[in-house]
Amino acid sequence: MSTRGAALLQPDAAGLARAAEILTQGGLVSFPTETVYGLGADARNDRAVAAIFAAKGRPSFNPLIVHLGDITAANEICDFNDDARCLAAAFWPGALTLVLPLRPQAGISRLVTAGLDSIAVRVPDHKVAQGLLAAFGGPVAAPSANASGRISPTTAAHVRDSLGDRIDALVDGGPCFVGLESTIVACLGTPTLLRAGGIPSEAIAACLGRPLAISENPDAPVSPGQLLSHYAPIGQVRLNATARQDGEVMLGFGLMDADLNLSPAGDLTEAAARLFDCLHQLDAMGAARIAVAPIPDHGLGRAINDRLKRAAAPR
C-alpha cells in the first residue's frame, strides 16, 4: 500500500492498463462508477481484500460488493434464479446490486462475503469502470472509497481527501452522475430490499410484478450499507427541519432559505446526485450542527432519506 499518496491516473487506455496492473499485483485502486467512487481490489486475493478493510477502517463483518463486466462474468461466481435473471436483464448495467448464492468453487475471498454463502454483485454503468474491468479481466471487490461510516465520494477530490495516503492509485473519471449508491436486492428466496438506492424500489417491484419484501438487520448485515450509523458527516444531523435553529447550518430542498440546497427546484434526481457532495461541503464548512429539510419519501427520495437517517443515527 502506498505511503506517499495515491498515483493519479487518467481514464484513458494507458491509465486503465496501469490500474489493472496494480490490481493484479494486489494493490488498491479507486475508480468512478455511475453511483459513487469505489475502492477496488482483486476479489480473489485475500491480502488485497484485507487491505480494503484496513484502508477504510471497515468492520470485517460488513460484506463487499463485487463489480463485474457483464452477466456472463457474474454467472461464473453466483447462481441466478428467475427473479435475479429478470432484474439483471432489466437493470444491468446499472445501479442495482443483487445478493445471490455464491458458487462453491468461485474462488472469491471469504473476506468479501464476510464468510456468508451469498455474494453481492453488480455490473456498473460507467465507461471508466467498464474499461477497468475489461483491462483487469476479473472480479473487483469495491466498496465506496471513503473511511468507513463517513460520507461517500462522488468526485476524485473526495477520495483523495479521505483515503489519498492509504491507497495505491486513483482513476479520475470526473463526478459520478447518479451520486447515490446502488439499490441492493437479495434474491435468496422472496426478493427482498436490503438497501434503497439509485434504482427506485417501485421500478424493481414493477419489473417483478409484485412488491419487494423489506429487511433491516444492522446487527448482522448480509450486504453493504446496512449498518445503522453510516454516511455520516462530522456534525450532528437533525432531520425534517423546516427552519434552522441557533447554531445550525441548513441543508435545504426546494424553494427555501438554506445555506446549501440539494435541489432548489425540488428535483429528487438532482438531490440524489448532490447529496454526498453537499455533506462533504458541510464538513469543509466546519458545520457542527446540521438541519436538513424534509425530503419526499417516494422514488429516489426513499434512498435519500435512508442515507440521511443513517447519517443522523447515534454514533
MARDREN-248340 format. One record per residue: x, y, z of N, C-alpha, C in turn. Coordinates in steps of 0.05 Angstrom, whole numbers, plus 32768, in hexadecimal, padded with zeros to 4 digits. Example, Ala and Ser with C-alpha at 12.3 -4.5 7.8 and 13.67 -1.06 7.14 Angstrom:
% MARDREN-248340
R|8108|7F8E|809C|80F6|7FA6|809C|8108|7FBE|809C
R|8101|7FD3|808E|8111|7FEB|808F|8102|8001|809D
END
This chain:
% MARDREN-248340
R|8011|7FE8|8000|8000|8000|8000|8012|8019|8000
R|8009|802D|7FF1|8019|8045|7FEE|801B|8054|8008
R|8033|805F|800E|8036|8071|8025|803B|808E|801B
R|803B|8092|8002|8041|80AD|7FF7|8029|80B9|7FE9
R|8012|80AD|7FEB|7FFB|80B8|7FDE|7FF5|80A8|7FC5
R|7FDC|80A8|7FBD|7FD4|8098|7FA6|7FDE|80A5|7F8C
R|7FE6|8093|7F7A|7FED|809C|7F5F|7FD3|80A4|7F51
R|7FD3|80BC|7F45|7FBB|80C5|7F36|7FBD|80BC|7F19
R|7FAA|80AC|7F11|7FAA|80A1|7EF6|7F93|80AD|7EE5
R|7F99|80B0|7ECC|7F85|80BA|7EB9|7F73|80A3|7EAF
R|7F5A|80A9|7EA8|7F47|8094|7EA0|7F4B|808C|7E82
R|7F64|808A|7E7A|7F69|8082|7E5E|7F75|8066|7E5E
R|7F7C|805C|7E47|7F86|8041|7E45|7F9E|803C|7E56
R|7FB1|804F|7E56|7FCA|804C|7E66|7FC4|804C|7E84
R|7FB2|805E|7E8C|7FAB|8060|7EA8|7F9D|8047|7EB2
R|7F8A|803D|7EA2|7F7C|8025|7EAA|7F8D|800C|7EAA
R|7FA0|800B|7E97|7FB3|7FF5|7E97|7FC4|7FF5|7EB0
R|7FCD|800D|7EB8|7FDD|800E|7ED0|7FCC|8007|7EE9
R|7FB3|8010|7EE9|7FA1|800A|7F00|7F9D|7FEC|7F01
R|7F99|7FDF|7EEB|7F95|7FC2|7EEA|7FAE|7FB3|7EF4
R|7FC5|7FBE|7EEC|7FDF|7FB2|7EF5|7FE1|7FB3|7F14
R|7FD9|7FCA|7F1F|7FDA|7FCD|7F3C|7FC7|7FBA|7F4A
R|7FAF|7FB6|7F3F|7F9D|7FA2|7F4A|7FA8|7F86|7F49
R|7FB4|7F80|7F32|7FC1|7F65|7F2F|7FD6|7F60|7F44
R|7FE5|7F76|7F4B|7FFA|7F73|7F5F|7FF0|7F74|7F7B
R|7FD6|7F76|7F7F|7FCA|7F76|7F9A|7FC7|7F91|7FA6
R|7FC8|7FA6|7F95|7FC5|7FC2|7F9F|7FA9|7FCB|7FA0
R|7FA5|7FE3|7FAA|7F8B|7FF0|7FAD|7F88|8007|7F99
R|7F72|8007|7F89|7F6D|801B|7F75|7F51|8026|7F79
R|7F4F|8040|7F7B|7F35|804D|7F7C|7F2D|8055|7F5F
R|7F14|8051|7F59|7F0A|8056|7F3D|7EED|805F|7F3F
R|7EE4|806E|7F2A|7EC8|8078|7F2B|7EB5|8063|7F20
R|7E9D|8063|7F2C|7E86|8056|7F20|7E71|806B|7F1D
R|7E5A|8063|7F12|7E44|8076|7F10|7E39|807E|7F2B
R|7E3D|806D|7F40|7E31|8073|7F5A|7E45|8083|7F6B
R|7E5A|8077|7F74|7E6F|8085|7F83|7E8A|807A|7F7A
R|7EA0|8086|7F84|7EBB|807B|7F7F|7EBE|8062|7F90
R|7EC9|804D|7F84|7ECE|8034|7F92|7EEC|8031|7F99
R|7EF1|8021|7FAE|7F0D|801A|7FB5|7F11|7FFD|7FAE
R|7F1E|7FF8|7F98|7F20|7FDE|7F8C|7F38|7FCD|7F94
R|7F34|7FB3|7F96|7F49|7FA0|7F99|7F41|7F86|7F8C
R|7F54|7F75|7F85|7F4E|7F5B|7F7A|7F3E|7F4B|7F8E
R|7F25|7F44|7F87|7F13|7F36|7F99|7F1C|7F1A|7FA0
R|7F30|7F10|7F92|7F3A|7EF4|7F97|7F52|7EF4|7FA9
R|7F5D|7F0C|7FB0|7F76|7F0E|7FBE|7F71|7F16|7FDB
R|7F75|7F04|7FEE|7F6F|7F09|800A|7F7E|7F21|8014
R|7F97|7F24|800E|7FA7|7F3A|8019|7F9D|7F55|800D
R|7F96|7F55|7FF4|7F8D|7F6D|7FE7|7F72|7F76|7FF3
R|7F60|7F63|7FF7|7F46|7F69|8003|7F4A|7F72|8020
R|7F5C|7F66|802F|7F61|7F6E|804A|7F6B|7F8B|804B
R|7F7A|7F93|8036|7F84|7FAE|8034|7F6D|7FC3|8031
R|7F57|7FBB|8024|7F40|7FCC|8022|7F35|7FD2|803E
R|7F31|7FBD|804E|7F27|7FC1|8069|7F3A|7FD3|8079
R|7F54|7FCF|8076|7F67|7FDE|8085|7F67|7FFC|807C
R|7F65|8001|8062|7F65|801C|8058|7F4D|802B|8061
R|7F36|801E|8061|7F1C|802B|8068|7F17|802B|8086
R|7F25|8019|8095|7F1D|8016|80B1|7F02|8009|80B2
R|7EFC|7FF6|80A0|7EE1|7FEA|809D|7EDF|7FD1|80AD
R|7EC8|7FCD|80BB|7EC4|7FB4|80CA|7EC6|7F9C|80B8
R|7ED3|7F87|80C0|7ED7|7F70|80AF|7EBE|7F5F|80AC
R|7EA9|7F65|80BC|7E90|7F56|80B8|7E7E|7F64|80A4
R|7E87|7F7A|8098|7E77|7F89|8084|7E7F|7F80|8068
R|7E6E|7F71|8059|7E76|7F67|803F|7E7C|7F7D|802B
R|7E89|7F75|8015|7E90|7F87|7FFF|7E81|7F80|7FE6
R|7E7D|7F94|7FD4|7E71|7F8F|7FBA|7E87|7F88|7FA6
R|7E83|7F74|7F96|7E95|7F6C|7F81|7E8B|7F77|7F67
R|7E9C|7F86|7F59|7E95|7F92|7F3F|7EA0|7F80|7F28
R|7E8E|7F7D|7F15|7E94|7F6B|7EFE|7E8C|7F79|7EE4
R|7E98|7F6F|7ECE|7E94|7F7C|7EB4|7E79|7F77|7EA8
R|7E6E|7F5F|7EAD|7E54|7F58|7EA1|7E48|7F41|7EB0
R|7E30|7F38|7EA8|7E22|7F23|7EB6|7E30|7F08|7EB1
R|7E3E|7F05|7E9B|7E4D|7EEC|7E97|7E63|7EE9|7EAC
R|7E71|7EFE|7EB2|7E85|7EFD|7EC7|7E78|7EF8|7EE2
R|7E61|7F03|7EE7|7E53|7EFF|7F00|7E4A|7EE2|7F03
R|7E41|7ED6|7EED|7E39|7EBA|7EEE|7E4F|7EA7|7EF6
R|7E68|7EAF|7EF3|7E7F|7E9E|7EFA|7E83|7E9C|7F18
R|7E78|7EB0|7F27|7E7D|7EB0|7F44|7E64|7EAD|7F55
R|7E4C|7EB0|7F49|7E34|7EAD|7F59|7E1D|7EA1|7F48
R|7E08|7E98|7F56|7DF2|7E8B|7F49|7DDA|7E9E|7F47
R|7DCE|7E9F|7F2F|7DB7|7EB1|7F2A|7D9E|7EA0|7F29
R|7D89|7EA9|7F38|7D6F|7E9D|7F35|7D5F|7EAF|7F21
R|7D46|7EA8|7F1C|7D36|7EB7|7F08|7D34|7ED5|7F0F
R|7D2F|7EDB|7F29|7D2C|7EF7|7F31|7D46|7F06|7F2C
R|7D5C|7EFA|7F33|7D76|7F07|7F2F|7D7C|7F0C|7F11
R|7D75|7EF8|7F01|7D79|7EFC|7EE4|7D68|7F12|7ED9
R|7D4F|7F14|7EE3|7D3D|7F29|7EDA|7D48|7F45|7EE1
R|7D52|7F48|7EFA|7D5C|7F61|7F03|7D76|7F69|7EF5
R|7D88|7F55|7EF1|7DA1|7F5B|7EE3|7D9C|7F63|7EC6
R|7D89|7F56|7EB9|7D82|7F5E|7E9D|7D77|7F7A|7E9B
R|7D68|7F82|7EB0|7D5B|7F9C|7EAF|7D6D|7FB3|7EB8
R|7D7F|7FAE|7ECB|7D8E|7FC4|7ED8|7DAC|7FC3|7ED5
R|7DB7|7FAE|7ECA|7DD4|7FAD|7EC6|7DDB|7FB3|7EA9
R|7DF1|7FC2|7EA4|7E01|7FD0|7EB9|7DF1|7FE6|7EC6
R|7DF6|7FEB|7EE0|7DE7|8000|7EEE|7DEA|7FFE|7F0B
R|7DDB|800F|7F19|7DDF|8013|7F36|7DCF|7FFF|7F46
R|7DD1|7FE6|7F40|7DC3|7FD1|7F4E|7DD8|7FBB|7F56
R|7DD9|7FB5|7F70|7DE9|7F9F|7F7A|7DD7|7F88|7F81
R|7DDD|7F70|7F79|7DCE|7F58|7F80|7DDE|7F47|7F93
R|7DD2|7F3D|7FA8|7DDE|7F2A|7FBB|7DD4|7F0F|7FB3
R|7DE7|7EFD|7FAB|7DE0|7EE3|7FA0|7DF1|7ECD|7FAD
R|7DE9|7EB4|7FAA|7DF9|7E9E|7FB5|7E14|7E9D|7FA7
R|7E29|7E9A|7FB8|7E44|7E99|7FAE|7E4A|7E7C|7FA4
R|7E56|7E7A|7F8D|7E5F|7E60|7F83|7E76|7E56|7F94
R|7E75|7E3D|7F9D|7E8A|7E33|7FAF|7EA7|7E36|7FA4
R|7EAA|7E33|7F8A|7EC5|7E33|7F7F|7ECA|7E4E|7F71
R|7EBE|7E63|7F7A|7EC0|7E7D|7F6C|7EDC|7E8A|7F6F
R|7EEA|7E82|7F85|7F05|7E8D|7F89|7F05|7EA9|7F96
R|7EEE|7EB2|7FA0|7EEC|7ECC|7FAD|7EF6|7ECB|7FC9
R|7F05|7EDF|7FD2|7F0E|7EE0|7FED|7EF7|7EDF|8001
R|7EFA|7ED0|8016|7EE4|7ECF|802A|7EE2|7EEA|8039
R|7EF6|7EFA|8038|7EF4|7F15|8043|7EDF|7F26|8034
R|7EDC|7F21|801A|7EC9|7F31|800B|7EAD|7F2C|8014
R|7EA6|7F13|801A|7E8B|7F0C|8022|7E87|7F0B|8040
R|7E9B|7F13|8050|7E9A|7F11|806D|7E93|7EF5|8076
R|7E9D|7EE1|8067|7E98|7EC5|806E|7E7D|7EBA|8067
R|7E6C|7ECA|805A|7E51|7EC2|8052|7E52|7EB0|8039
R|7E3C|7EA2|8034|7E3A|7E92|801C|7E2C|7EA1|8005
R|7E29|7EBB|8008|7E1E|7ECC|7FF4|7E32|7EE2|7FED
R|7E2D|7EEF|7FD6|7E40|7F03|7FCD|7E30|7F1A|7FC0
R|7E39|7F32|7FC4|7E2C|7F4A|7FB8|7E3C|7F51|7F9E
R|7E2D|7F52|7F88|7E3A|7F57|7F6E|7E2B|7F6D|7F5E
R|7E3B|7F7A|7F4D|7E30|7F90|7F3D|7E40|7F94|7F24
R|7E32|7F9D|7F0E|7E3F|7FA4|7EF5|7E3C|7FC2|7EF2
R|7E51|7FD2|7EF6|7E4E|7FEF|7EF6|7E49|7FFB|7EDA
R|7E3B|8011|7ED9|7E35|801F|7EC0|7E46|8038|7EBE
R|7E60|8034|7EBB|7E73|804B|7EB9|7E8A|8041|7EA7
R|7E90|8051|7E93|7EA4|8048|7E80|7EC0|8045|7E8C
R|7EC7|8054|7EA1|7EE1|8051|7EAE|7EE1|8037|7EBE
R|7ECC|8032|7ECD|7ECB|8019|7EDC|7ECB|8001|7EC9
R|7EBC|8003|7EB4|7EBB|7FED|7EA0|7ED7|7FE9|7E93
R|7EE4|7FFF|7E8E|7EFF|7FFE|7E82|7F13|7FF0|7E95
R|7F11|7FF7|7EAE|7F23|7FEB|7EC2|7F1D|7FCD|7EC5
R|7F04|7FC6|7EC7|7EFD|7FAA|7ECA|7F06|7F99|7EB1
R|7F04|7FA5|7E9A|7F0D|7F97|7E82|7F2B|7F94|7E82
R|7F39|7FA9|7E8A|7F57|7FA8|7E8B|7F60|7F94|7E9F
R|7F52|7F92|7EB6|7F5A|7F80|7ECC|7F52|7F64|7EC6
R|7F3A|7F60|7EBB|7F31|7F45|7EB4|7F29|7F33|7ECB
R|7F21|7F3F|7EE1|7F18|7F2F|7EF8|7F06|7F3E|7F0A
R|7EFC|7F31|7F1F|7EE9|7F3E|7F32|7EF7|7F52|7F44
R|7EEB|7F6A|7F47|7EF7|7F7F|7F58|7EE5|7F85|7F6F
R|7EEE|7F7F|7F87|7EDF|7F87|7F9F|7EE3|7FA5|7FA3
R|7ECD|7FB4|7FA7|7ED0|7FD1|7FA8|7EB9|7FDD|7FB8
R|7EBF|7FE2|7FD2|7EAC|7FF3|7FE1|7EB1|8010|7FDA
R|7EA3|8023|7FE5|7EA7|803F|7FE0|7EC3|8047|7FEB
R|7ED0|805A|7FDD|7EEC|8061|7FE3|7EED|8077|7FF7
R|7EE5|8071|8010|7EE5|8084|8026|7EEA|8075|8040
R|7EF2|8084|8054|7EF5|8078|806F|7EDA|806D|8077
R|7EDA|8055|8084|7EC1|8047|808B|7EAF|8059|809B
R|7E95|805A|8093|7E81|8069|80A2|7E80|8086|809B
R|7E92|8090|808B|7E92|80AC|8083|7E85|80B0|8068
R|7E85|80C9|805F|7E76|80D0|8047|7E83|80C2|802E
R|7E71|80B7|801D|7E7B|80AA|8005|7E86|80BE|7FF1
R|7E9A|80B6|7FE1|7EA7|80C9|7FCE|7E9A|80C9|7FB2
R|7E95|80E0|7FA8|7E8A|80E2|7F8D|7E9D|80F1|7F7A
R|7EB4|80F9|7F83|7EC9|8105|7F72|7EE4|80F9|7F7B
R|7EF8|80FC|7F69|7F13|80F3|7F70|7F1E|8103|7F87
R|7F17|811C|7F8A|7F20|812C|7FA0|7F17|8121|7FBB
R|7EFE|8117|7FBB|7EF4|810B|7FD4|7F05|80F3|7FDC
R|7F0C|80E3|7FC8|7F1C|80CB|7FCE|7F38|80D4|7FD8
R|7F44|80E7|7FCA|7F5F|80F0|7FD2|7F5F|80FA|7FEF
R|7F4A|810A|7FF6|7F4A|8116|8010|7F45|8101|8026
R|7F36|80EB|8020|7F30|80D7|8034|7F45|80C1|8036
R|7F4E|80B7|801F|7F5F|809F|801E|7F79|80A2|800E
R|7F80|80BB|8007|7F96|80BF|7FF4|7FB0|80B3|7FFC
R|7FB5|80B1|8016|7FCF|80A6|8020|7FCD|8089|8027
R|7FB6|807C|8022|7FB2|8060|802A|7FAE|804D|8013
R|7FAE|8058|7FFA|7FA9|8047|7FE3|7FBF|804B|7FCE
R|7FBF|803A|7FBA|7FD5|803B|7FA7|7FD0|804D|7F8F
R|7FB7|804E|7F86|7FB1|805E|7F6E|7F94|8067|7F6E
R|7F90|807D|7F5F|7F75|8089|7F5C|7F71|8090|7F3F
R|7F5C|8085|7F33|7F55|808C|7F17|7F41|80A2|7F18
R|7F48|80B9|7F0D|7F36|80D0|7F0E|7F24|80D0|7EF5
R|7F0B|80C8|7EFA|7EF8|80C8|7EE4|7EE2|80DD|7EE6
R|7EE8|80F2|7EF6|7ED4|8107|7EF9|7EBF|8100|7F0D
R|7EAB|8112|7F10|7E96|810D|7F24|7E84|80F6|7F1C
R|7E7A|80E7|7F30|7E67|80D1|7F2C|7E4C|80DD|7F24
R|7E3E|80D2|7F10|7E26|80DE|7F06|7E0D|80D5|7F15
R|7E0D|80BF|7F24|7DF7|80B7|7F35|7DFB|80C3|7F51
R|7E13|80BE|7F5C|7E1A|80CB|7F75|7E0E|80BF|7F8E
R|7E02|80A7|7F8B|7DF6|8099|7FA2|7DFB|807C|7F9E
R|7E01|806D|7FB3|7E09|8051|7FB0|7DF3|8041|7FA3
R|7DFB|8029|7F9B|7DE8|8017|7F8D|7DD2|800D|7FA0
R|7DBB|8007|7F95|7DA7|7FF9|7FA3|7DB0|7FDC|7FA6
R|7DAB|7FD0|7FBD|7DB3|7FB4|7FC2|7D9A|7FA3|7FC7
R|7D97|7F8E|7FB7|7D81|7F7B|7FB9|7D8C|7F5F|7FBC
R|7D84|7F51|7FD1|7D8B|7F35|7FD4|7D78|7F23|7FC5
R|7D82|7F11|7FB5|7D72|7EFD|7FA7|7D7B|7EE2|7FB1
R|7D74|7EDD|7FCB|7D7B|7EC4|7FD8|7D62|7EB6|7FE0
R|7D4C|7EBB|7FD3|7D31|7EB3|7FDA|7D1F|7EC9|7FD0
R|7D0E|7ED3|7FE2|7CFD|7EEA|7FDC|7D0F|7F03|7FD7
R|7D0E|7F10|7FC0|7D1E|7F28|7FBB|7D1B|7F3C|7FD2
R|7D31|7F45|7FDD|7D30|7F55|7FF6|7D41|7F6E|7FF2
R|7D36|7F85|7FF8|7D46|7F9E|7FF6|7D57|7FA0|800F
R|7D72|7FA1|800B|7D85|7FA4|8021|7D8E|7FC1|8024
R|7D8F|7FD0|800E|7D97|7FEC|800F|7D8A|7FFB|7FF8
R|7D7D|8011|7FFE|7D73|8022|7FE9|7D8A|8030|7FDB
R|7D87|8037|7FC2|7D9E|8043|7FB4|7D96|804E|7F99
R|7DA8|804D|7F86|7DA6|805B|7F6D|7D90|8051|7F5A
R|7D86|8039|7F5E|7D6F|802F|7F50|7D57|802F|7F63
R|7D42|803F|7F5D|7D2B|8040|7F70|7D1F|8024|7F74
R|7D17|801E|7F8D|7D0C|8004|7F93|7CF2|7FFF|7F84
R|7CE3|8015|7F7D|7CCB|8012|7F6E|7CD0|8006|7F52
R|7CE7|800E|7F46|7CEE|8004|7F2B|7CF5|7FE6|7F2D
R|7D02|7FDE|7F43|7D0A|7FC2|7F47|7CF1|7FB1|7F4B
R|7CDE|7FBB|7F5C|7CC5|7FAC|7F60|7CB5|7FAA|7F47
R|7CB5|7FBF|7F37|7CA6|7FBE|7F1D|7CB2|7FA9|7F0B
R|7CCD|7FA7|7F0B|7CDA|7F92|7EFA|7CD3|7F76|7F03
R|7CD2|7F72|7F1D|7CCC|7F58|7F28|7CAE|7F51|7F27
R|7C9D|7F66|7F26|7C81|7F62|7F26|7C75|7F5E|7F42
R|7C85|7F64|7F57|7C7B|7F62|7F72|7C8C|7F72|7F84
R|7C83|7F7A|7F9C|7C92|7F8A|7FAE|7CAB|7F7C|7FB8
R|7CBF|7F8B|7FBF|7CD7|7F80|7FCC|7CD2|7F7D|7FEA
R|7CDD|7F68|7FF6|7CDE|7F67|8013|7CF3|7F7B|801D
R|7CF1|7F83|8036|7D04|7F97|8041|7D12|7F8A|8058
R|7D2D|7F8E|8059|7D3D|7F82|806F|7D4F|7F97|807A
R|7D50|7F9A|8094|7D63|7FAB|80A2|7D6E|7F9C|80BA
R|7D88|7F95|80B9|7D95|7F88|80CF|7DB1|7F92|80D1
R|7DB5|7FAA|80DC|7DD0|7FB6|80DC|7DE4|7FA7|80ED
R|7DDA|7F96|8100|7DED|7F87|8111|7DFA|7F70|8103
R|7DEE|7F67|80ED|7DF9|7F50|80DE|7DF5|7F55|80C0
R|7E04|7F68|80B5|7E00|7F6F|8099|7E07|7F59|8086
R|7DF6|7F55|8072|7DFC|7F42|805C|7E03|7F50|8043
R|7E04|7F6A|8044|7E0D|7F7A|802D|7E18|7F94|8037
R|7E27|7FA3|8027|7E31|7FBD|802F|7E1A|7FD1|8035
R|7E21|7FE5|8044|7E0E|7FFB|8049|7DF8|7FF6|805C
R|7DFA|7FE0|806C|7DE5|7FDA|807F|7DEB|7FE2|809C
R|7E04|7FEB|80A1|7E0A|7FF5|80BC|7DFA|800D|80C2
R|7DF0|800F|80DB|7DDE|8025|80E2|7DEB|8040|80E0
R|7E03|8044|80EB|7E11|805D|80E8|7E24|805C|80D0
R|7E1F|806C|80BC|7E2E|806A|80A3|7E2B|8084|8094
R|7E3C|8089|8081|7E3B|80A1|8070|7E3B|80BB|8080
R|7E4A|80BB|8096|7E46|80D1|80AA|7E5A|80E8|80A5
R|7E50|8101|80A5|7E62|8118|80A6|7E6C|811C|80C2
R|7E7E|812F|80C6|7E8A|8133|80E1|7E74|813E|80F4
R|7E64|8151|80EA|7E50|815D|80FB|7E38|814C|8101
R|7E29|8153|8116|7E11|8144|811D|7DFA|814D|810A
R|7DE9|813A|8103|7DD5|813F|80EE|7DB9|813E|80FB
R|7DA9|8152|80F5|7D8C|8153|80FD|7D7C|8152|80E3
R|7D6A|813E|80E2|7D5A|813A|80C9|7D3F|8148|80CA
R|7D33|814A|80B3|7D18|8155|80B0|7D15|8171|80BD
R|7D2A|8181|80B9|7D2A|819C|80C5|7D1D|81B0|80B1
R|7D0B|81C0|80BA|7CFF|81D4|80A8|7D0D|81EF|80AA
R|7D1E|81F2|80BE|7D2E|820A|80C1|7D46|8204|80D2
R|7D5C|8213|80CF|7D73|820F|80E0|7D6F|821A|80FC
R|7D7B|820C|8110|7D7C|8216|812B|7D97|8224|812F
R|7D9A|8231|8146|7DB3|823F|814C|7DCB|822C|814A
R|7DDF|8234|813C|7DF7|8223|8139|7DF6|820E|8124
R|7DE0|820C|8116|7DDE|81F7|8101|7DE4|8202|80E5
R|7DEE|81F1|80D4|7DF0|81F6|80B8|7DDA|81E7|80AA
R|7DCC|81F5|8097|7DB4|81E9|808B|7DBB|81DD|8070
R|7DB3|81C3|806D|7DB5|81B5|8053|7D98|81B3|8048
R|7D92|81C2|8033|7D77|81C5|802A|7D6F|81B3|8013
R|7D55|81B3|800D|7D4A|81A6|7FF6|7D32|81B6|7FED
R|7D31|81BD|7FD3|7D1C|81CE|7FC9|7D22|81EB|7FCF
R|7D0E|81FD|7FCA|7D11|8219|7FCE|7D10|8220|7FEB
R|7D27|8226|7FF7|7D28|822D|8014|7D42|823B|801A
R|7D43|8247|8031|7D5C|8254|803A|7D6E|823E|8045
R|7D85|823A|8039|7D98|8225|8041|7DB4|822D|803A
R|7DC7|8222|804A|7DE3|8227|8045|7DED|8217|802C
R|7DE3|81FF|802A|7DE7|81EE|8012|7DCC|81E2|800B
R|7DC8|81DC|7FF1|7DAF|81D1|7FE9|7DB3|81B9|7FD6
R|7DA7|81A3|7FDE|7DA9|818B|7FCD|7D9D|818F|7FB1
R|7D87|819D|7FB0|7D7A|81A3|7F97|7D66|81B9|7F9B
R|7D6D|81D2|7F94|7D59|81E8|7F97|7D3F|81E3|7F87
R|7D41|81D3|7F71|7D2A|81CD|7F61|7D1A|81B6|7F6C
R|7D23|81A9|7F83|7D15|8193|7F8E|7D16|8179|7F7D
R|7D2D|8176|7F6F|7D31|815F|7F5D|7D40|814A|7F6C
R|7D34|8132|7F70|7D41|811D|7F7F|7D59|8111|7F72
R|7D5A|8111|7F57|7D71|8107|7F49|7D89|8119|7F4E
R|7D85|8134|7F4C|7D9A|8147|7F52|7DA2|8144|7F6F
R|7D8F|8141|7F82|7D96|813F|7F9E|7DA7|8126|7FA4
R|7DA0|8110|7F97|7DB0|80F7|7F9B|7DCC|80FB|7F91
R|7DCF|8108|7F7A|7DEA|810C|7F6F|7DFB|811F|7F80
R|7DEE|8132|7F8E|7DFC|8146|7F9E|7DFF|813F|7FBB
R|7DF1|812A|7FC5|7DF0|8125|7FE2|7E0C|8123|7FEF
R|7E1D|8111|7FE5|7E36|810D|7FF2|7E49|8124|7FEF
R|7E48|8131|7FD7|7E58|8149|7FD3|7E51|815F|7FE7
R|7E37|8162|7FEC|7E2E|8177|7FFF|7E37|816F|801C
R|7E36|8156|8023|7E40|814E|803D|7E5E|8153|8040
R|7E6D|814D|802A|7E8A|8154|802A|7E8E|8172|802E
R|7E7E|8182|8020|7E80|819F|8023|7E7A|81A8|8040
R|7E67|819B|804D|7E60|81A2|8068|7E78|819C|807B
R|7E85|8185|8076|7E9E|817F|8085|7EB3|8195|8080
R|7EB6|819D|8067|7ECB|81B2|8061|7EC4|81CC|806E
R|7EAA|81D1|8072|7EA2|81EA|8080|7EA5|81E8|809E
R|7EAB|81D0|80A9|7EAD|81CC|80C5|7E92|81CC|80D4
R|7E7D|81C4|80C5|7E62|81C4|80D1|7E60|81B0|80E8
R|7E5B|81BA|8100|7E59|81A8|8118|7E3C|819E|811B
R|7E29|81AD|8112|7E0D|81A6|8114|7DFF|81AB|80F9
R|7DF2|8197|80EE|7DE7|8199|80D3|7DC9|8193|80D4
R|7DB9|81A6|80CA|7D9C|81A2|80C7|7D97|819A|80AA
R|7D87|8186|80A6|7D81|817C|808B|7D63|817E|8086
R|7D5C|818B|8070|7D40|818E|8069|7D32|8173|8063
R|7D18|8172|8065|7D0A|8159|805E|7D0E|8152|8041
R|7D11|8138|803B|7D14|812E|8020|7CFC|811C|801A
R|7CEE|8120|8004|7CD7|810E|7FFD|7CE0|80F1|7FFE
R|7CD0|80E0|800A|7CD8|80C4|800F|7CCD|80B1|7FF9
R|7CD4|80B7|7FE0|7CCC|80A5|7FCA|7CE2|80A6|7FB5
R|7CE3|8091|7FA4|7CF8|8090|7F90|7D13|8092|7F9C
R|7D25|80A2|7F90|7D3F|80A6|7F9A|7D3F|80B4|7FB6
R|7D29|80C1|7FBD|7D27|80CD|7FD7|7D2A|80B8|7FEE
R|7D21|80A0|7FE9|7D24|808B|7FFD|7D41|8085|8002
R|7D51|8083|7FED|7D6D|807E|7FF0|7D7B|8095|7FFE
R|7D74|80AE|7FF6|7D80|80C6|8003|7D7A|80C6|8021
R|7D60|80C0|8028|7D59|80C0|8044|7D66|80A9|8053
R|7D6B|8093|8046|7D7A|807D|8052|7D96|8086|805A
R|7DA4|8094|8047|7DBF|809D|804D|7DBF|80B2|8063
R|7DAB|80C4|8062|7DAA|80D9|8077|7DA4|80CD|8092
R|7D92|80B9|8093|7D8C|80AD|80AD|7DA5|80A0|80B9
R|7DB5|8093|80A8|7DCE|8087|80B2|7DE2|809C|80BA
R|7DE3|80B2|80AA|7DF5|80C8|80B1|7DEE|80D4|80CC
R|7DD4|80D4|80D3|7DCB|80E0|80EC|7DCC|80CD|8104
R|7DD1|80B3|80FF|7DCF|809F|8114|7DE5|80A4|8129
R|7DDF|809C|8143|7DF4|809E|8158|7E0D|808F|8150
R|7E24|809A|8157|7E3E|808E|814F|7E4D|8084|8168
END
